[in-house]
Amino acid sequence: MTNVTTANVLTLILGGGRGTRLYPLTRYRAKPAVPVGGKYRLIDIPLSNCINSGLEKIFLLTQFQSHSLHTHVSTTYVFDAFSKGFVEILAAEQTEQSSDWYQGTADAVYHHRARIDKPVYSDVLLLSGDQLYRMDYRGLIEAHRGRKADVTIATIPVTREQARAFGIMRMDGQGCLTEFHEKPQDDQLLDSLSADPRYLSPEAVSQGRELLGSMGIYVFRKEPLLELLADRGNIDFGRHLIPAAIERLRVFGTVFEGYWEDIGTINNFYRANLALGRADAPFRFWDPHFPIYTRPRFLPPTRLAGTMVAESIVAEGCIVEAASIAGSVIGVRSVIGRGAQVRDSVIIGADYYESELEDAHPDVPLGIGEGAVIERAIVDKNARIGAGARIVNARGVAEEDGANYYIRDGIVIIPKRFVVEPGQVI
């Protein structure tokens, strides 16, 4: 990567709304605080990308369930006294000017325009807090400045089916955006938005990814951004601000061909996690030149006794006596009893060991009990699964809310701190 000045770039990470599509994982936490990959949280992805890209002036905008997010960020991303870097959470708050919640992504940024409008900043990088990918943002910033763009949008080739959930754009031969449509549903419109072949790799074409979708990653020159925000009709980037920018500014796109996954739904969260354990995993958290950081926990190594493990991730600090673990992600401090079976599941783990606190459920210890069977499920943090319980979606239900579980897309979810009684079948 060429030398790109980043000291004058401010980064804003949008923490998202209530995270209803990820519920119940967002029942007690903000969307960027949702655990991923056994030991990380979603917010670690954009923050690590920023640090590896030399970007150290970062605001994180959020408004719902921000306590665990604040704890994680404040104890993990601390720059030394000789650095001018910072990671600061900006929660929605009542002021003399406004007492409202954020009304959209652009409205969230508008409420903090005073922090943007500083002489030290020339460009503003906007990111989402619920995506899994690795990107050196210096390439995006370099392209933005080289074209003398007012706005540059990172885009990724998507299929027609995926396009209905994206902002879809058309670029001319110079990479300038001529159209942008948020979540288009009309087939004829989608036909007209097929990308110029020069922007598509042979692999993308073979996979039917022939439309260019917005990744929710933007670089703005500061002054045009503030002018667009001043129009109070522009409350959302995809629906309002970007189309308005195309009408009167220099807006360009750059195509990203690496791995990228939106973790905004239960199904995407589940699939992305399970893929991490495969031999051909499309994303790996460790890269010696571009690592993903998280909070150090100083836990002991995991202990496994008589367990067959296949294509899985087992984080540190676990005590595992299961009969088998296959195609699964096992999070920190997980306790899995003798003879248990875990298949195609995400076990998020625990915040503590049972011995650290007085046991509130003596009949159902923390973790997964002896002989339990967990299949195609997500077991959230600090949950208690009784001995002999079977979490297998025995009735093949697609969607359901139970007393101590939820089912989404056929995936059974045991929420944080919930209890499944011994022998219970779900």
N, C-alpha and C positions, 0 to 999 in steps of 0.2 A: 504494500500500500504506500502511495506517495505521501509526502509530508503534508498533512492537512491541518490548518490551525483550528483547534476546537475550543480554545479558551473563551472565545466569544459566542459560543453556542449554548443556549439554555435548553434543557430537556424537560418536557412535561409528560408524565406518564398518567394516562387516564385510567382511574381505578374502576370505572364502570358503575352501573346502577345497582339494583338489588340482587342481580345475579339469579333471577327467577328460573332461567333455563338450567342452572346448575343446582337448584334446590333439590334435596336438603343439605347438600354439602355447604351451601351458603346460609344455612339456618343460623349459625353462630359466628360466622366470619365473613369478611369482605371477599369478593371474588379473587382478587390478587393474592389473598392469603391461603387459598385452597392448596393443600399439599399435592405434590406430584413427584413421581420417580422415587418414592421410598423415603427421601430425606429432604427434598427441596420444597419450595413454595413457588407458585406461578410468578410472583413478583421477582424472584431471583433471576428469571430469564432476561427481561429487559434491563434490569439493573446490572447484571453481569455483562451483557452486550455493551452497555454504556461504558462501564469501567474498562473493558478490553478495547474499546474504541477511543479511549482518552477523553471521555465525556464525564465530568465530575461535578457539574452544577445541575442538580436534578430536583424537581418538585414532583411529588406524587399526589394527585387529586383524587379524593374519595369522599364518600358521605354516609355509607352504610356499614355498620358492624366493623368499625375500623380498629378496635382495641387490639386484637391479635396481630393485625397487620402492623400497627404502630410498634408493638413490642418486638416483632421480628426485625423490622427495618432498623429500629433505633439501637438494637443490640448487635446487629450484623454489619451494617454499612457505616462505619465510623472512620473518617479520614483523620490523618495525623495533624498535629498543631501547625505544621509548616505548609499544609496544603490549603488552597482556597476552595476545595471541593466540599460539597454537602449533599445529603439526601434528606429532604424535608417533606413531611406529609402535610398537605393542606386540605383539611376537612371542611365541608360546607358549614358555614356559620352565619348567624344573623349579624348584619352590620347596619350602620345608619342608612346605607343605600338600598339594602335588600334584606328581606326576611324569608326568602323562598329557598326551597331545595333547587339544585341544579335541574334545569329543564331539558338539557341535552348536552352532548359532548362539547359543542362550541360554547354553550352557555356556561359550562363549568370553567372553561378557559377565560371567558369574559370577566368572571368574578375575580380573577386574579391578574387582570391586565396591568395593574400598577406594579406588580412584581416582574412583569415582562418588559415594561417600558423603562429599561435602564440603559444608560449609554454604553455599558460594557458588552451588551448583547447585540449582535447583528442578525443572528439567525435563531430560529426556534424549531427544535425537533420534537414532534408529537408522536407518542407511542401508546399502544394498548397494553394492559396488564394481564391479559388472559390468553397468551399465545406461546407456543413452543417452537423455537427456531434459534439459529445462531447466525448473527449478521454483524459485520464490521460496518458501522454506520458512516465511517469516514468515506467509503466509496460513494454512498448516497449524497453526502455533503459535497464531495468533490464534483460530482455530476451536476448538482444543483448550482454550484457557483460557476462551473465552467460554461453552463448554458445561460448564465445571468437570469436564472428563473426567479419568479416571485414565489412559486410553489412547486415542489417536486413530490410526487406520490410514488411510493413503492408498490409494485403490482406483481401479481403472480398468476400464471395461467391456471384456469379452472375449467371444469366441465360445465355443460349446459345445466345439469341438475344442480351443481354447486352454485352456479351463478345467481340463482334466485335468492340466495342469502347474502350476496355480496353487493358492493358498489361496483358496477361494471363500466369500463371506460373504452373509448376509442382513441387511438393515437395516430397521428399522421406520420409521414416518412421521416420527420425530424424528431419524433418522440413527443411532439406537442399534443396535449389533450384537446380534442375537439368536442367530445361528448362525455357525459358522466350520468349514469342512471343508478339510483339506489334501489337495490333488490328488485330488478325488473322481472315481471311475471309473464309478459306477453311474448309468445313464441316468435312472432314476426320481428319484434324489436330485438330479441336475442339474435336472430339470424343476421340482422343488419349490423350487429356489434362484433361479429367475428373478427379476430385480430389479424392484422397484416402478418403473413407467414414469416417475415423477417424477424419478428419478435418472439417466435416460438421455436424451441428446440425440437429436433426429430422425436425425442422421447415424449415431449408434451403433445405433439400431434398424434403419435401412436396411441396415447392414452385418452384422446378426445378432449384434451384441455386446450381449447381453442378460443377462449374468451379471457380477457384480462380483468382480474378482480383486484380491488383495493385491499391491501394488507392492513389498512388503518395506521400506516406509518407515513408521516408527512414531514417535509422540511419547508418552513416558511421564512422568507425575509421578514424581519420584525415589523417594519412599517406597514406593508400590505396586510399582514395578519391583524394588526390593531385596527386598521381601516375596515376590514371585513367584520370584525367583532363589534364595531361601533353600530352596525346595522342590527338592531335588536330582533329583526326577523330571522337572522342567521343563528338559530339556536343549536343546530346539529351539523356536524361537518359533512356527512354524506348526503343528507337531504337538502341542505340549504347552502352552506358556506362554500363547498367545492364547486357546485354548479354556478354560483355567483362569481367565483374567482375565474372560472373558465371564460365567462362573458367579457371580462375586461382586463385580465392579467395574463402574464406568461406562465402557463401551467404545463409542466412536463411530467412524464412518467419514466420510471426505470423498472426493468423486469428482473425479478429475483427467481432463480431456478433451483435454489436449495430446498431442504426440507422445511416445511412450515405447517403448523396445525393450529387452528383456532380451538381453544379448549373451553368454549363458551357453553357447551351442552354436556349432559351426562354421557351420552353416547360417544362424543368426541373425547371426553376425558377418559372414559373407559378404554377405548381403542388405542389412544395415544400411550397410555400407561402400559398396557399389555405388550405393545410393540417394542417397548424398551428392552424386554428380556429376550427377544429373539436373537438368533445368531446373526441374522441380517438386519439388525435393528437400524431403522432409518435415521435415528438420532441417538447420539451418545453424549452423556453429560460431561465426560472427561475429554479434554483436548489440551495437550501440554502448552499450546500457544493461545488457546481461547477457552479457558475453563469456565464452568458455571459455579458461582460461589453460593454459599449458604451459611447459616449460623453454625459455628463449631459447637459440638455437644460434649466432646470428651467422654464418649461412651465406650464400654468394653467391646471386644470382638463378639460377633454372634456365635452362639453355641448351638450346634446341630447334633442330635443324637438319633441315629437310625432312620434318617429322613432321606428319601429319594427326591432329588431336586432336578427339574428339567426346565430349560428356557425361562428362567425366572430371575428376579432381582431380590436379594435379601439384604436389607440395610443393617447397620451396626446396632449392637445392643440387644439383639433378639435372643430369646430362649425357645428353641424349636425342637419338639419331640414328635412332630407329625409323621405319619406314615409316608405321605407324599405331598409335594408342592410342584405344580406344573403350570406353566404359562401364566405366572402370577407376579405381582409386586408386593413384597412384604416390607412394611415400613418400620421405622425405628422403634425399639423397645417392644416389638410384638412378642407375645407369649402364645405359643400354639401347643396344645396338649398332646399327649401320647395317642397315637393311632388316628389323629385327625387327618382329613384330606382336604386340600385346597387346590382348586383347578380354575383357571381362567378368571382370577379374582384380584381385586386390589384391596389389600389389608393395610390401612393407613398407619396403624401402630398406636402408640400411647405417649402421653406426656410424662409419665412417671411409672415406677415399678410398684406393684401392690404393697411391698414391704415398707414403702415410704409413707403411706397414709393408712389410717384406720379403715378397714374393709367395710364398705357400706352394704355390700351384697355377699355375705359369707357363703351363700349357696351357689353364687355365680361369680367366680373370680374374674379379674380383669383379663381380657384376651379371649382366646378360642379354646374351649374345653375339650377334654378327652373324647375321642371318637366322633367329633363333630364333622360334618361334611359341608364345605362351602364351595359353591360352583356358580360361575357367572354372576358374581356379586361384588359390591363395594361395601366394606366394613369400615366405617369412619372411626376417628380417633377415640380412644378410651371406651369403646363399646365392650360389652360382656356377652359372650356367646356360650351358653350352657353346654355341659357335656351331652353328647349324643344329639344335639340339635342338627337339623338339616336345612340349610339355606340354599335351595336349588330351584326355586320357582316351579314347584311340583305341578301346578295347574297350568303352566304355560301362559300366564297372564302378561299382557303387554304394559298396562298402566293400572296402578292400584295404590291406594293409601291405606295402610294397616295401622294397628295400634302401636306397633314398635318397628315398622318397616315401611318403605316406599318401593314401588316398582316403576321404573321408567325404561321404555324401549326393551322390556323383558329383563332388565338388569335389576336385581334386588339390592336395595341400599339400606343398610342399618345405620341410622344417624349417630352422630357423636354422643357418647355417654348413654346410649340406649342399651337395654338388656333384652336378650333372647333367652327365654327360660330353657332349662335342660329338657331335651327331648322334643322341643317345639319344631314343627315342620312349616317352612314358609316356601 
